[in-house]
Amino acid sequence: MKTEFFMPMKPPTMTHQQKRVSVKNSKPNFYEDDKLKAVRANLEAHLARHVPEVKYTGAVRLKTKWCFPITGKHKDGEWKKTKPDTDNMIKMFKDVCTGLGYWTDDALVTSDIIEKFWAEIPGIFVSIEDLE
């Protein structure tokens, strides 16, 4: 099974790593502030349109190509070598996919290919491939 799609959107620059923390009764409580909640909601809205009919239950390869709007002197297709870091970008993405039912658990993602570019058409290309 294979799922591929492109979501035209401005990719989020806030990441899962930007959760807030408060301390109550000497215990840390991690939470998302309103800005991070809005980022998650936007990602959910876009990803909800592409939920596979059948949930992945085995090992998968997840390829994402994050296309950020061109700024400055950058060119279409040029590698984006600035923040956000790819490892931070993908965490919320996988969590949202799990919540929407793309797969039974994001631990099934045994291969990640994450790329980021400057692009004339911003968005996120997604490919999920069954490896079993």
Backbone as CSV, one residue per row, in Angstrom:
resi,resn,N_x,N_y,N_z,CA_x,CA_y,CA_z,C_x,C_y,C_z
1,MET,0.852,-1.176,0.000,0.000,0.000,0.000,0.892,1.232,0.000
2,LYS,0.449,2.281,-0.692,1.208,3.528,-0.750,0.225,4.699,-0.773
3,THR,0.554,5.733,-0.027,-0.264,6.939,0.033,0.634,8.117,-0.324
4,GLU,0.222,8.934,-1.281,0.993,10.127,-1.649,0.054,11.299,-1.874
5,PHE,0.477,12.470,-1.417,-0.314,13.678,-1.642,0.541,14.906,-1.366
6,PHE,0.065,16.048,-1.846,0.700,17.336,-1.591,-0.321,18.231,-0.915
7,MET,0.084,18.864,0.172,-0.798,19.792,0.883,-0.286,21.202,0.635
8,PRO,-0.946,21.974,-0.240,-0.514,23.358,-0.434,-0.824,24.163,0.821
9,MET,0.209,24.661,1.444,0.076,25.408,2.694,1.426,26.024,3.031
10,LYS,1.434,26.941,3.957,2.699,27.431,4.494,3.091,26.460,5.601
11,PRO,4.184,25.707,5.420,4.567,24.734,6.452,4.815,25.412,7.797
12,PRO,4.435,24.730,8.871,4.640,25.331,10.192,6.118,25.473,10.529
13,THR,6.438,26.554,11.214,7.812,26.754,11.688,7.888,26.534,13.192
14,MET,6.738,26.543,13.870,6.714,26.168,15.290,6.716,24.649,15.357
15,THR,7.401,24.107,16.347,7.527,22.665,16.431,7.077,22.140,17.786
16,HIS,6.963,20.832,17.848,6.580,20.123,19.069,7.505,20.499,20.232
17,GLN,8.746,20.812,19.947,9.734,21.138,20.968,9.391,22.449,21.694
18,GLN,8.445,23.199,21.172,8.133,24.494,21.752,6.969,24.433,22.743
19,LYS,6.728,23.248,23.291,5.723,23.127,24.349,6.169,23.942,25.557
20,ARG,5.216,24.337,26.357,5.480,25.102,27.578,5.475,24.157,28.771
21,VAL,6.003,24.626,29.881,6.005,23.825,31.093,5.614,24.701,32.278
22,SER,4.794,24.132,33.132,4.476,24.790,34.397,4.717,23.747,35.491
23,VAL,4.899,24.213,36.701,5.149,23.290,37.804,4.024,23.433,38.820
24,LYS,3.414,22.297,39.163,2.343,22.279,40.147,2.622,21.120,41.096
25,ASN,2.621,21.408,42.387,2.941,20.394,43.397,4.287,19.720,43.108
26,SER,5.254,20.524,42.715,6.616,20.066,42.415,6.697,19.105,41.232
27,LYS,5.654,19.073,40.392,5.666,18.197,39.224,5.519,19.044,37.962
28,PRO,6.358,18.746,36.943,6.244,19.506,35.693,4.994,19.106,34.914
29,ASN,4.360,20.089,34.315,3.190,19.872,33.476,3.477,20.512,32.118
30,PHE,3.600,19.696,31.068,3.878,20.208,29.736,2.563,20.471,29.015
31,TYR,2.502,21.589,28.289,1.281,21.935,27.578,1.611,22.755,26.347
32,GLU,0.635,22.833,25.427,0.776,23.640,24.225,0.078,24.972,24.448
33,ASP,0.785,26.063,24.130,0.140,27.371,24.230,-0.790,27.557,23.024
34,ASP,-1.503,28.676,22.978,-2.498,28.893,21.923,-1.876,28.893,20.524
35,LYS,-0.670,29.440,20.382,-0.016,29.465,19.065,0.295,28.046,18.591
36,LEU,0.819,27.222,19.487,1.153,25.848,19.114,-0.110,25.032,18.852
37,LYS,-1.174,25.293,19.611,-2.462,24.625,19.365,-2.988,24.979,17.974
38,ALA,-2.810,26.226,17.565,-3.264,26.659,16.242,-2.464,25.966,15.137
39,VAL,-1.160,25.808,15.352,-0.315,25.098,14.386,-0.790,23.660,14.255
40,ARG,-1.033,22.998,15.384,-1.511,21.608,15.374,-2.865,21.518,14.653
41,ALA,-3.777,22.437,14.946,-5.108,22.419,14.326,-5.016,22.599,12.809
42,ASN,-4.131,23.470,12.357,-3.946,23.692,10.921,-3.400,22.434,10.253
43,LEU,-2.425,21.816,10.873,-1.847,20.582,10.344,-2.909,19.472,10.317
44,GLU,-3.700,19.367,11.383,-4.782,18.371,11.433,-5.788,18.587,10.310
45,ALA,-6.160,19.846,10.079,-7.142,20.155,9.037,-6.636,19.727,7.660
46,HIS,-5.371,19.975,7.379,-4.805,19.588,6.088,-4.650,18.067,5.975
47,LEU,-4.129,17.438,7.022,-3.900,15.990,6.978,-5.199,15.189,7.009
48,ALA,-6.241,15.733,7.608,-7.522,15.020,7.701,-8.108,14.727,6.319
49,ARG,-7.761,15.512,5.336,-8.282,15.318,3.975,-7.675,14.098,3.285
50,HIS,-6.615,13.532,3.859,-5.859,12.485,3.167,-5.702,11.200,3.979
51,VAL,-6.523,11.006,4.993,-6.411,9.809,5.834,-6.651,8.575,4.962
52,PRO,-5.734,7.611,4.990,-5.926,6.399,4.178,-7.185,5.640,4.609
53,GLU,-7.811,4.970,3.656,-9.012,4.186,3.961,-8.694,3.044,4.913
54,VAL,-7.501,2.481,4.770,-7.062,1.384,5.631,-5.841,1.859,6.416
55,LYS,-5.893,1.698,7.714,-4.813,2.108,8.604,-3.580,1.231,8.373
56,TYR,-2.397,1.853,8.335,-1.151,1.090,8.238,-0.922,0.353,9.565
57,THR,-0.541,-0.920,9.469,-0.329,-1.721,10.674,1.062,-2.348,10.726
58,GLY,1.832,-2.177,9.673,3.191,-2.723,9.624,4.202,-1.609,9.421
59,ALA,5.441,-1.995,9.231,6.523,-1.027,9.036,6.266,-0.152,7.811
60,VAL,6.510,1.155,7.960,6.312,2.098,6.853,7.515,3.018,6.703
61,ARG,7.667,3.514,5.474,8.638,4.568,5.188,7.834,5.858,4.999
62,LEU,8.200,6.879,5.743,7.545,8.186,5.638,8.511,9.165,4.990
63,LYS,8.117,9.680,3.822,8.904,10.714,3.153,8.110,12.009,3.211
64,THR,8.750,13.059,3.674,8.110,14.373,3.647,9.071,15.373,3.031
65,LYS,8.529,16.218,2.175,9.297,17.300,1.561,8.586,18.588,1.944
66,TRP,9.236,19.362,2.781,8.676,20.593,3.318,9.132,21.736,2.435
67,CYS,8.192,22.383,1.776,8.483,23.450,0.812,8.081,24.796,1.424
68,PHE,9.080,25.559,1.831,8.847,26.832,2.504,8.822,27.972,1.494
69,PRO,7.997,28.999,1.746,7.922,30.131,0.821,9.286,30.806,0.673
70,ILE,9.617,31.131,-0.550,10.907,31.760,-0.841,10.993,33.132,-0.187
71,THR,12.126,33.377,0.465,12.427,34.693,1.027,13.824,35.084,0.568
72,GLY,14.084,36.376,0.580,15.428,36.849,0.235,15.855,36.423,-1.160
73,LYS,17.098,36.011,-1.275,17.675,35.658,-2.576,17.620,34.162,-2.869
74,HIS,16.802,33.422,-2.112,16.722,31.976,-2.323,16.013,31.666,-3.630
75,LYS,16.268,30.460,-4.144,15.697,30.036,-5.417,14.806,28.815,-5.205
76,ASP,13.867,28.634,-6.111,12.959,27.492,-6.074,13.762,26.189,-6.089
77,GLY,13.507,25.320,-5.125,14.188,24.037,-5.052,15.499,24.049,-4.282
78,GLU,15.918,25.209,-3.827,17.156,25.309,-3.052,16.939,24.702,-1.665
79,TRP,17.937,23.964,-1.166,17.850,23.391,0.176,17.679,24.492,1.207
80,LYS,16.798,24.289,2.166,16.605,25.241,3.273,17.494,24.790,4.421
81,LYS,18.527,25.571,4.696,19.537,25.183,5.689,19.367,25.933,7.005
82,THR,18.185,26.483,7.224,17.912,27.220,8.455,16.796,26.507,9.225
83,LYS,16.528,26.994,10.430,15.492,26.386,11.269,14.136,26.478,10.580
84,PRO,13.220,25.594,10.928,13.270,24.613,12.001,14.068,23.374,11.600
85,ASP,14.576,22.666,12.612,15.307,21.423,12.401,14.333,20.333,11.970
86,THR,14.785,19.461,11.075,13.893,18.415,10.560,13.404,17.477,11.655
87,ASP,14.248,17.148,12.623,13.814,16.223,13.677,12.722,16.837,14.546
88,ASN,12.747,18.143,14.712,11.698,18.807,15.486,10.409,18.966,14.666
89,MET,10.543,19.184,13.352,9.372,19.371,12.495,8.515,18.115,12.434
90,ILE,9.138,16.955,12.388,8.412,15.725,12.102,7.641,15.171,13.293
91,LYS,8.016,15.530,14.507,7.379,14.970,15.705,5.873,15.272,15.741
92,MET,5.507,16.536,15.631,4.087,16.893,15.659,3.369,16.293,14.452
93,PHE,4.019,16.295,13.307,3.438,15.737,12.091,3.033,14.271,12.324
94,LYS,3.954,13.477,12.875,3.661,12.061,13.150,2.562,11.913,14.205
95,ASP,2.619,12.752,15.231,1.587,12.691,16.272,0.200,12.963,15.691
96,VAL,0.108,13.936,14.806,-1.177,14.263,14.180,-1.638,13.107,13.299
97,CYS,-0.719,12.537,12.523,-1.077,11.383,11.676,-1.589,10.224,12.528
98,THR,-0.947,9.981,13.659,-1.384,8.912,14.557,-2.793,9.200,15.075
99,GLY,-3.013,10.421,15.519,-4.325,10.808,16.036,-5.439,10.708,15.004
100,LEU,-5.096,10.941,13.736,-6.093,10.874,12.665,-6.319,9.454,12.154
101,GLY,-5.459,8.523,12.554,-5.644,7.136,12.148,-4.896,6.717,10.901
102,TYR,-3.796,7.369,10.589,-2.976,6.944,9.457,-2.366,5.566,9.722
103,TRP,-1.973,5.347,10.973,-1.363,4.085,11.391,-1.749,3.816,12.827
104,THR,-1.463,2.607,13.301,-1.832,2.260,14.668,-0.914,2.915,15.687
105,ASP,0.347,3.175,15.295,1.314,3.784,16.210,2.444,4.367,15.368
106,ASP,2.926,5.564,15.714,3.999,6.149,14.902,5.331,5.413,15.056
107,ALA,5.393,4.442,15.967,6.573,3.577,16.055,6.707,2.720,14.793
108,LEU,5.625,2.584,14.017,5.669,1.824,12.765,6.514,2.519,11.705
109,VAL,6.778,3.801,11.882,7.620,4.535,10.929,9.061,4.109,11.190
110,THR,9.528,3.179,10.361,10.871,2.625,10.545,11.889,3.290,9.634
111,SER,11.407,4.103,8.706,12.278,4.847,7.803,11.681,6.227,7.606
112,ASP,12.478,7.240,7.914,12.071,8.648,7.744,12.980,9.309,6.728
113,ILE,12.385,9.952,5.752,13.151,10.805,4.845,12.493,12.173,4.921
114,ILE,13.211,13.130,5.481,12.669,14.474,5.710,13.559,15.460,4.974
115,GLU,12.974,16.216,4.062,13.741,17.202,3.304,13.029,18.534,3.393
116,LYS,13.813,19.611,3.335,13.194,20.944,3.348,13.862,21.825,2.303
117,PHE,13.009,22.574,1.624,13.427,23.389,0.491,12.786,24.771,0.566
118,TRP,13.343,25.680,-0.204,12.661,26.926,-0.540,11.867,26.614,-1.803
119,ALA,10.641,27.114,-1.907,9.812,26.757,-3.055,8.854,27.876,-3.434
120,GLU,8.599,27.972,-4.732,7.618,28.941,-5.222,6.207,28.548,-4.784
121,ILE,5.951,27.239,-4.718,4.653,26.752,-4.251,4.887,26.088,-2.894
122,PRO,4.556,26.797,-1.806,4.786,26.225,-0.476,3.811,25.101,-0.163
123,GLY,4.277,24.170,0.646,3.431,23.064,1.057,4.266,21.909,1.565
124,ILE,3.587,20.780,1.778,4.257,19.582,2.261,3.843,18.412,1.373
125,PHE,4.844,17.779,0.736,4.612,16.553,-0.020,4.792,15.387,0.944
126,VAL,3.863,14.438,0.900,3.880,13.301,1.814,3.789,12.007,1.015
127,SER,4.638,11.047,1.367,4.583,9.715,0.801,4.733,8.719,1.945
128,ILE,3.764,7.815,2.048,3.819,6.761,3.056,3.792,5.436,2.301
129,GLU,4.816,4.620,2.544,4.971,3.377,1.801,5.039,2.197,2.771
130,ASP,4.204,1.214,2.521,4.207,-0.023,3.305,5.486,-0.778,2.987
131,LEU,6.245,-1.155,3.984,7.509,-1.858,3.756,7.389,-3.377,3.923
132,GLU,6.214,-3.844,4.294,6.045,-5.296,4.494,5.133,-5.893,3.464
